[in-house]
Amino acid sequence: MSDMSRHLPLSNRERVDESAVTSDWREALAEVVTSAAPLAPTTEDQLAFLDEAGLPHSDDPSLSDVADAIRAGRRVRIRSLVTATRALLVLAGDRPVAIAPATSGAVALYAVTRMPFDRRAAVAGSALLASDDGWALGRGPARPAPARDILRFVLGLSDDVPGTPSRHRR
């Protein structure tokens, strides 16, 4: 995890103004909700996403209204962002979805520390390298993979270990 630490605020990297550093993830959560909008065209899809994400809503939600309420609301902790990001990946399925590198890295860092033992063992002694987002978790030989594949693994949505060739079934 020290590989990621050089990108984190208040670390031992070159000194810059870090007065804006916060543990409030409102903007990132609002962006995740906004990213879900084109993937959830019906009210039923939107309700399913909001329920999976654990976000409060009305019976006739507008994801843009939910995102605005998040931005204007109370402070958001990383756990809420992780839950919503997982819900976004479930909603997206195989469709493309954009997740900001800072968001994907923070979610992966949180989730990798809470993975079940068998998942941790599968990546022990290696670094998960997000080949498209520029962050890495862990130490050891790099396991390059798209950030989405890493997120799907650490969030329990896929059993494919990032950075290893997928097994072909016959």
N, C-alpha and C positions, 0 to 999 in steps of 0.2 A: 504494500500500500504506500510505501514511501515514494514510489514513482509518481503517484498522483499528488502527493503532498507538495511537490514543487510548484504545482499550479494553484494550490489553495491559498486564500488570503492568509496573512499573518505567518507565512512560512519563512524559511531561510533563503528565499530567492532574493534577487535584487530589490532593494527598498523602493517602494512607491507609496503614494497616498492610498491608504486602505480605509479611510474614514467612512466610506459608504458600505463597508462589509456588514452584512446582516444575516441572520438565520431565518429570515422571513422569505418563504418560497411562494408568495402570492402571485407574482408575475409569471413565474414558471408554471404554476398550476393553471393559471388563466390561459396560458399558451397551449397547454395540453388540452384543455377543454375546447379551445378554438380549433385546434388541429382535428378534433373529433367531429366537428360540424359537417364537413363534406363527406365523412364516412357514415354519418347517421342521418339519412334524408327524411326518415319518418319519425313521428312522435314516439312510436314504439321503440325504435332504435335508440333515440335520445334518452328515453327513460331507462332502457336497459344499461346504457353506458353510465348514466348518472348513478344508478343503483350500484353497479359494479365498482364505480369509483368512490362510492360512499359520500357523495355530495348531495346536499339538500336541494330540493327542487319542488316545483308545483306539478300539478297533474298535466299541464300543457307547457312543457319547458321550451325555452329558446336557449340554445347553448351560448349564444352571444350575450344574452341577459345573465346567464349563470357566470360567464367569464367576467362580465362587468361587476357583478356582485362580489366575486372573489377579489378583484382588484380593489374594490372599495371597502371590503370587509376586514375582518380580524386577521391577525398574523397567522400564517400557515406554516406548519412544521413539515419536515422532510417526509415523515410517514404518510401524510396525506398526498404528497406529490408522488410517492412510490405507488400508492394504491391507484391513483388516477392514471399514472403512466402504464401500469399493468392493464388497467381497463381499456386504455387506448390501444395497446397492442392486441388485446383480445378482440376488440371491435375491428381493428384493421385486418386481422387475419393475414392473408398474403398480399394485401394491397399496400402500396407505398404510403409511408407516413413520415412526416418530418418531426424530429425531436432535437431540440437544441443540444449541442455538445455538452454544455455545462449541466443541463438537465439530465442527459443520459449518463454522464459521469457521476453525478451526485446520486442518482437512483441506483446505479450499479454499485457504487461504494457502500451505500446503506444496505442494499440487498445481499451483497456478497458476505457481509458479516453476520447475516441472519439465515443463511442457507442451511438446509439440513446437512448433517455430517457427510452423507454419501456424495452430495454435490461438491462440498468443500474438498473431499478427498480426490475427486476427479480432476480438480485443477490445482491441487497442492503442488508446491515447488515450481510453479510457472507463473508467468505474468499474462494476464488477459489484456491484449492490446487492441484497442478499438481502431482498426485500420482506417476508418473514415472520419473519426471524430477527434483523434489526436490525444487520447488519454490511455492510461494503462493502470492496471490494478495488480498488485502482487510483485513477487521477485522470482527470478529464474528465467529459464528460456521462454521467449515470447510465443504466445499463441495468438497470432493475428486473426481477427475476425471482424466483420461489421459490428458496430455498436448494437444494432438491433438483435443480432444473434446472441451477443453476450447478455443483453437484457433479458431476452426470452429464456435463456438458461438460468440466470441468477434469480429470476422471478418465478421459476417453476413452470414456465409455459412450454418448454421444450426439454427433451432429454438429450439433445445433441450437444456434446461438449464443444464449446467454441474452440476454433483453431485446429480441429482434427477432421480428417476427411470423413464425410458422411458415409454410413454403411448402406450399401445397396442391397435391397431385399430381392430375392428371386422367387 
